[in-house]
Amino acid sequence: MKVVIDPGHGGSDTGAVGAVGFGLREADVALQLAELVGEHFGKYEGAVVTFTRNRNTSSSYPAPPAGLRKRIAYANNTNADLFLSLHCNAGGGSGFESYIAKGAPARTQRIQKAINDQVLSYLKGYNIGPHGQPAKNDSQAARSRIAVLQDTKMSAVLLECLFIDNAKENKLLCDRQFLDGLAKAIVKGVAAAFGLKEKVNKPKQMYRVMVDGKEAVDTAYESKINDTVTRAISSQKNEITIRKIM
C-alpha cells in the first residue's frame, strides 16, 4: 500500500501565517507533520511512503500553480493508493476539517471518514472539535476546486489541521508532542481504512547473569552483560554464569 504525503505549500509559498507573537508558518508545520506521519506509517506492514517535498527541496519548491502541477504529476506517476495533503487552516475559526473531491467514490469517502474519526477522537482530549461539518468535498471549499483532489488518479484527502491564526491552536501546532499524536491519529485512520496491520516486533532474547551463585542481572542488552561480567572480574569473583531465560 503506497501513500504519497503532500506537505502543503513550501519554498516561496509559506501558506498561512500564525497568530501574532508566534511566527509560525503553515508550510513549516505541514512539513514537520508530514515527517511524523511518515514515521508512523513505518510501524505498519506493507506501507510504503513517498513525499512531494522534504527538507532538501522545500526551500526551492516552486509556488502554486507550478508547484501544484508538479506534485500532481509526481503523485500520478507513483501508482499510489492514497494522496494525503496536509495543511493548516486560517481565517479566524477553530478545529479540524478534511476535503475530498466532489463526486469522489465510496472508497475515498470511507478513507476520509476513518481519518476524521481518529483525528477528532484525539483532538477531543484538547477540547477541540470539528470546524463545522468535518467531512467536506471540494465544492464547499473557498475556491470550489482543489486541484490535488480533482486531478490525482488515486484516492485523495486534504486535511486542514487546526487554525494557525487561532492562539490556542497555534500553540499546539508549535508542540512536537502534540503533532506526533496528531500524526499517529491520521495514520491510524488510514490503517483502519486499508486494513493495515501493525508490525510485530520480536522480543529480544533475555539472559540471566549469575555471580557466585547470586542473580546479578536479567537483560537483553549485551552492554549490560559486559558491564556486569567486567565488574565481577574486577572484584575477583569465583564464578560467573550466563544463561538464556526466555
Phi, psi and omega per residue, in radians:
M1 nan 2.091 -3.058
K2 -1.904 2.343 3.125
V3 -2.105 2.263 2.959
V4 -1.691 2.049 3.120
I5 -1.727 2.213 -3.063
D6 -2.019 1.713 3.041
P7 -1.246 2.010 -3.034
G8 -1.001 2.558 3.047
H9 1.185 -2.632 -3.095
G10 2.058 2.774 -3.132
G11 1.111 -2.285 -3.135
S12 -1.258 -0.219 3.132
D13 -1.716 1.750 -3.080
T14 -1.438 -0.217 -3.035
G15 1.293 -2.743 -3.140
A16 -1.229 2.726 -3.134
V17 -1.946 2.539 -3.039
G18 -1.241 3.086 3.131
A19 -1.037 2.672 -3.119
V20 -0.979 2.288 3.116
G21 1.679 -0.173 -3.122
F22 -1.830 -0.560 3.087
G23 1.119 0.477 -3.094
L24 -1.548 2.457 3.117
R25 -2.009 2.417 -3.111
E26 -0.999 -0.720 -3.104
A27 -1.034 -0.672 -3.120
D28 -1.254 -0.726 3.108
V29 -1.100 -0.783 -3.119
A30 -1.056 -0.700 -3.133
L31 -1.195 -0.774 3.124
Q32 -1.107 -0.760 3.121
L33 -1.105 -0.714 3.140
A34 -1.061 -0.734 3.125
E35 -1.099 -0.697 3.118
L36 -1.199 -0.680 3.072
V37 -1.051 -0.768 3.113
G38 -1.040 -0.711 3.113
E39 -1.092 -0.738 -3.113
H40 -1.228 -0.559 3.055
F41 -1.097 -0.492 3.131
G42 -1.126 -0.224 -3.138
K43 -1.542 0.000 -3.081
Y44 -1.999 2.480 3.136
E45 -1.169 2.356 3.019
G46 1.329 0.080 -3.132
A47 -1.548 2.186 3.106
V48 -2.065 2.272 -3.031
V49 -2.111 2.429 2.992
T50 -2.403 2.782 -3.023
F51 -2.155 2.551 3.061
T52 -1.355 -0.376 3.030
R53 -2.728 2.771 3.082
N54 -2.479 -2.944 -3.082
R55 -1.144 -0.427 -3.128
N56 -1.426 -0.333 -3.084
T57 -1.992 -0.268 -2.990
S58 -1.134 -0.573 -3.068
S59 -1.246 -0.395 -3.121
S60 -1.996 0.156 -3.062
Y61 -1.195 2.303 -3.103
P62 -1.149 2.528 3.125
A63 -1.300 2.780 3.059
P64 -1.034 2.655 0.066
P65 -1.463 -0.260 -3.095
A66 -1.013 -0.704 -3.125
G67 -1.105 -0.701 -3.138
L68 -1.128 -0.777 -3.125
R69 -1.101 -0.653 3.135
K70 -1.149 -0.736 3.134
R71 -1.137 -0.758 -3.129
I72 -1.111 -0.768 3.129
A73 -1.095 -0.734 3.127
Y74 -1.073 -0.829 -3.128
A75 -1.075 -0.750 -3.100
N76 -1.168 -0.404 3.127
N77 -1.507 -0.111 -3.075
T78 -1.602 -0.176 -3.076
N79 0.991 0.729 -3.086
A80 -1.403 2.856 3.097
D81 -1.650 -0.373 -3.074
L82 -2.640 2.375 2.989
F83 -1.915 2.089 -3.065
L84 -2.076 1.890 -3.088
S85 -1.796 2.222 -3.015
L86 -1.933 2.254 -3.097
H87 -2.501 2.998 2.914
C88 -2.081 2.643 3.137
N89 -1.603 2.993 3.082
A90 -2.795 2.864 3.095
G91 2.082 0.336 3.036
G92 1.541 0.264 -3.141
G93 -1.828 -2.746 -3.122
S94 -2.737 2.586 2.977
G95 1.812 -2.966 -3.018
F96 -2.039 2.551 3.014
E97 -2.656 2.808 3.111
S98 -2.364 2.720 3.139
Y99 -2.249 2.515 2.922
I100 -2.263 2.940 -3.131
A101 -1.163 2.574 3.030
K102 -1.073 2.286 -3.125
G103 1.361 0.269 3.135
A104 -1.057 2.557 -3.116
P105 -1.143 2.887 -3.098
A106 -1.005 -0.612 3.134
R107 -1.027 -0.805 3.139
T108 -1.144 -0.669 3.105
Q109 -1.094 -0.662 3.119
R110 -1.164 -0.680 3.113
I111 -1.106 -0.800 3.124
Q112 -1.020 -0.792 -3.122
K113 -1.135 -0.719 -3.126
A114 -1.111 -0.715 3.095
I115 -1.143 -0.833 3.139
N116 -0.980 -0.776 -3.103
D117 -1.038 -0.795 -3.103
Q118 -1.225 -0.764 -3.091
V119 -1.170 -0.780 -3.116
L120 -1.181 -0.559 3.046
S121 -1.121 -0.713 3.106
Y122 -1.165 -0.805 -3.084
L123 -1.186 -0.400 3.112
K124 -1.006 -0.576 3.111
G125 -1.168 -0.258 3.103
Y126 -1.901 0.225 -3.111
N127 1.009 0.693 3.091
I128 -2.112 2.346 -3.120
G129 -2.081 -2.841 3.128
P130 -1.326 2.735 3.003
H131 -1.591 1.700 -3.044
G132 1.165 -2.365 3.024
Q133 -1.424 2.082 -3.009
P134 -1.179 -0.566 -3.113
A135 -1.676 1.975 -3.084
K136 -2.210 2.871 2.941
N137 -2.009 2.913 -2.937
D138 -1.237 -0.141 3.029
S139 -1.258 -0.262 3.131
Q140 -1.673 -0.046 3.131
A141 -1.359 2.862 -3.082
A142 -1.055 -0.628 -3.108
R143 -1.642 -0.074 3.098
S144 1.130 0.036 3.075
R145 -2.768 2.007 -3.134
I146 -1.829 1.934 -2.984
A147 -1.033 -0.720 -3.080
V148 -1.192 -0.269 3.060
L149 -1.607 -0.706 -3.051
Q150 -1.374 -0.595 -2.943
D151 -1.823 -0.063 3.034
T152 -1.423 2.560 -3.046
K153 -1.437 -0.362 -3.086
M154 -1.760 3.071 3.005
S155 -1.009 2.397 -3.094
A156 -2.414 2.353 3.124
V157 -2.329 2.316 3.073
L158 -1.939 2.237 -3.097
L159 -1.908 2.279 3.014
E160 -1.817 1.760 -2.972
C161 -1.633 1.527 3.118
L162 1.230 3.072 -3.110
F163 -1.855 2.043 -3.068
I164 -1.224 -0.341 3.119
D165 -1.717 0.201 3.017
N166 -1.696 2.133 -2.991
A167 -0.988 -0.794 -3.141
K168 -1.105 -0.816 -3.077
E169 -1.289 -0.548 3.053
N170 -1.064 -0.741 3.129
K171 -1.075 -0.703 3.106
L172 -1.152 -0.682 -3.133
L173 -1.183 -0.266 3.054
C174 -1.499 -0.174 -3.021
D175 -1.691 1.965 -3.104
R176 -1.075 -0.636 -3.141
Q177 -1.111 -0.721 3.081
F178 -1.103 -0.804 -3.131
L179 -1.085 -0.640 3.121
D180 -1.123 -0.728 3.088
G181 -1.127 -0.676 3.101
L182 -1.128 -0.770 3.108
A183 -1.052 -0.736 3.127
K184 -1.079 -0.723 3.131
A185 -1.136 -0.723 3.113
I186 -1.046 -0.817 -3.105
V187 -1.186 -0.645 3.088
K188 -1.071 -0.655 3.098
G189 -1.123 -0.808 3.115
V190 -1.104 -0.742 -3.138
A191 -1.057 -0.708 3.128
A192 -1.130 -0.708 -3.121
A193 -1.176 -0.627 -3.080
F194 -1.727 -0.041 -3.135
G195 1.217 0.553 3.131
L196 -1.289 2.545 3.118
K197 -1.921 2.443 3.086
E198 -1.188 2.525 3.091
K199 -1.168 2.473 3.093
V200 -1.757 2.042 3.125
N201 -1.478 2.093 3.127
K202 -1.126 2.261 -3.122
P203 -1.118 2.546 3.122
K204 -1.218 2.600 3.073
Q205 -1.162 2.251 3.131
M206 -1.683 2.508 3.090
Y207 -2.233 2.594 3.051
R208 -1.968 2.242 3.082
V209 -1.803 2.153 3.101
M210 -1.922 2.367 3.106
V211 -2.166 2.034 -3.101
D212 0.892 0.771 3.053
G213 1.424 -0.032 3.139
K214 -1.953 2.493 3.128
E215 -1.186 2.176 -3.131
A216 -1.747 -0.781 -3.122
V217 -2.853 2.526 2.928
D218 -1.930 2.144 -3.047
T219 -2.729 2.755 3.029
A220 -1.859 0.030 -3.027
Y221 -1.833 2.181 -3.116
E222 -1.039 -0.645 -3.108
S223 -1.087 -0.669 3.119
K224 -1.217 -0.648 3.082
I225 -1.098 -0.801 3.137
N226 -1.060 -0.753 3.139
D227 -1.084 -0.759 -3.112
T228 -1.128 -0.762 3.131
V229 -1.149 -0.733 -3.140
T230 -1.072 -0.754 3.127
R231 -1.135 -0.668 -3.139
A232 -1.144 -0.712 3.112
I233 -1.152 -0.746 3.129
S234 -1.074 -0.542 3.135
S235 -1.545 0.103 3.088
Q236 1.002 0.772 3.064
K237 -1.234 2.722 -3.040
N238 -1.488 -0.628 -3.025
E239 -2.430 2.286 3.092
I240 -2.249 2.193 3.107
T241 -2.248 2.545 3.107
I242 -2.272 2.257 3.128
R243 -2.520 2.681 3.064
K244 -1.207 2.480 3.105
I245 -2.125 -0.090 3.048
M246 -2.833 nan nan
